[in-house]
């Protein structure tokens, strides 16, 4: 993945292991509703792309092999101030082969046994979301849906580690969970974003706010230093056919990657 003008060195991205809080939203941290367990799921061995100085080489990660196409369904219907979204959770781009084959080099680090399966996605989001008085924690499952039709989870794996750093994903940075839900934990290299200029809308968070790519209105790649505790900012963006100044999340390749907490009111909360 190449980001023109990216101040982050993709061969030395910081690892976000353990950077979560159950009490307080913080910049560069995932605000979670429940602490992850440290004994389940994810990669069983650290890959050689993870260094002892708590950085990892994104360009050297093992990638799950395969080029499987899916019949993706994702629609949006506007009814008043509500956007009704429905789909089957399958991405519009090809995926790797899951379960990970024993012949795949990724199998040496992560033996994801799950199969990708269609899901039922029916979300009703406000077209004019409001910033809440206090940020809300993120659940262990979906925090948003991308325009590819697949959902996005927060930055953590099941054990509370940096999922992008540790887990092996396919060429689009996606993989399935035990229910078969294909999902991302970060900005996907298969997202239909611009290569120069301001980034496009890439998806929607559960609170209705948009998730945009990493470039601002000047084409500058944003980092955590430019974003708030929920990995978002208030600035001018294209929103439903208009140029408006509004809050939005920014998808980056710096942990926590996308939604670190909800600035609005999510349509559902972790149980």
N, C-alpha and C positions, 0 to 999 in steps of 0.2 A: 504494500500500500504506500503510495507516494502522495504527500501533501505538499504542494508547492508553497515554499516559504514557511514550512513547518519549523517552529523553534525547538520542537522535540526531536531528539535523535532516536529514530526507531530501533537502533541497535542497543540503546541504553535507556529503556523506559523504566521508571521506578515501579517496583513491585508493591502492591497495596495490601499484602497479607496483614490481617488483624486490624485493619483500619475501618472499624465500624463502631457504632455507639448505639446503645439501647435507651439512652437518656437525653442526649443533646445533639441537634444537628450541627455539623461543623464542616467547613470547607475542606475538601479532599478526603472526606470520610462518608461512609454510607450509614444513614440513620435507619436502623432496623427495628421492626416491631418485636422481634424475638431473637435472642442470641443464637447464631448457628451452632450446630453440634460439630465437634471436631473428630468424629469417628465414623462418618458416613460419606459415601460418594466421592466423585471427583477423581483426579489423577492419583495413582498409588505411588508414583515415583517422580521426583523432580527431574525435569529435562535439562540437558546440558546448556540450554539457552538461558537458564536462570543462573545468575552469578552470585558470588558470595558477598558482593557489595550491595545487595538488595535491588539490583536492576535485572532486566531481562532483554534479550535480543529478539524482538518481534519477528525480524526477518529470518531468523534461524529456527523458528518453532517447527516442530513436526506438524504436518497438515494431514487431516484424514482424507484418504484417497476417494475418488469417485466423481461421477458426473450424472447424478440421478435427477430427472425432470419430474415435476409434480403438476397436477391439475389444481392450480391455486385459485381460490375464490376469495375476493375481498371487495366489498362495496360500501359506499357511503351514501346515505340519503338524508337530506336536510328537511326537517319538519319543524318550522318555527325556529326557536333558538336551540334546537337539539340536533345533533348529528348522530344518526343511527348507523352504527357500523356492524357489519356482519361478515363472517368468513369461515373458512375451514382451517385456518392456522397454518396452511402449507405455503411455503415461499414461492414467489414468482421466478426465482432463479434456481439453478441446479444446486444440489447438495452433495455431500459426501455419502459414502455407503455406511449405514449403521444397521446392526451393531458393527463396531470396528473389527475388521478381519484380522486374524492372527498374523497374516502376511504383511499387514500395513505397519510401517515404521512407527506410527502413532501408538500402536498396541503395546509398545515397550514401556509406555508411560501412563496411558489412560485406556482402559479396556471397556469403554462405554458399551454396555450390553443392550441398550435401548433401541427400539425401532421407531422411526418417524411414522406418525399416524395423524390422520385428520382429527381436528378438534372442533368444538362448537364455540365460535366467538360471536357474541352479541353484546355490544356496548352502546350505551346511550350517553354521549358526551355533550357538554354545553359548548356552543359555538362562541360564547362570550365568557370564558372562565374568569373567575375573580381570585386574586391573591388572598389567602386566608390570614387570619390574625397570627397564627402560629403554624410552622411547618409540620407535616405529618410523616410518620415513619413509613418505610417501604416494606412490603410483604416479601415472603420467600419466592413467590411466583412472579407473574407478569407485572411489570410497572408501566407498560405501554405496548402499543402495537405500531409496527413500522409499515410503510406503504407497500412493502414487499408482501404483506399479508401475514408475516410471522411476528410473534411477540418478542419483547425484549425484557429480560430480567435485570435485577440490579447487578452490581459488579462482583458479587461474591459467589463462590461455589458452596456446596452444602456444608463444607467444613469451615467456612469463614475466611477462606483464602481468596486471593485475587484470581478470579476464574480465567481471565484472558491470559495471565502469566502461566498458570499451571495446567489447565485442562486443554486437551487437544481438540480443536474444532476443524471444520472443513475450510475450504478456500474462501468462504463468505463469513467466517467466524461464527458459525452456528452449529448446534448439535441438539439432540433430543433429551428430554428428561424421562424419568420412569413411566410417565403417562403417555409418552410419545410426542410431547409438545416440542416442536422444533423452535429454538429460541436463540437469541444473541445475548451477550453480556456487555457489548461494547459497540462502538461504531463499526459497521460492516463495510468491507472493501467492495461489496456488491451493491451498496446503496447508490441510488441514481442521483448523485450530487454533481455540482459543477466543479471543474478543475481550477477555475479562476473566478474572481469576483465573489460576491456574497453567496453563501451556501443556501440550498433550498430546504424546504420543509421535508423531513424524512419520515416523520411519524407523529404519534400523539401519546401523551402520558395519560394515566388513569384519571387525572384531574382535568383533562381537556386541553391543557396547554400543549403547544407544539414542541416537537423535538426537531431541531435544525442541525445541519452540519457545522463543521468547526470554523468556518470563515465568517468574519463580520462584514459590515457594509463596505469596508475598504479592502477586502480580500485578505485581511490579516488573520492568521490562524490563532484562535483563542486557546488559552491555557487556564489552569486552575486559578491563577492570579487575576484573571479577568472575570471570574465567575463567583457566584455566591455559594452558600452552604448546601444548596440543592443542585448545584452544577448548572445554574441558569443565570440569566441576566435580563434586564429590561432595555430594549433597543428597537429600532425600526426593522420590521420584517414584512414579507409578503404573507398575508393571512386572509384566506378565503377571497381572493381576488382584489384585495385592497392593501395599500401600504399603510401600516399602522405601527405605532410604538406600543409594545406590549411585552409582558413577561414571557419567556420561553426557555426551554432547556437546550443545552448545546451538547451534541455528541462529539466526543474527542477520543484521542488515544492516550489520554492521561487519566489514570485512576481518579475518581470512580466512573469515568467514561460517559455515563448518561445521567439518569435520575438518581441523585444522592438522597433526596427526600422530596416530598410533595409540597410545593408552594401553594397549591390550590387544595380543593377538597376532592379526594379521589372517590370514584364511584363505588369502590368496595375497599374493605380493610382486611388485614391479615386476621385470621381467627386465632 
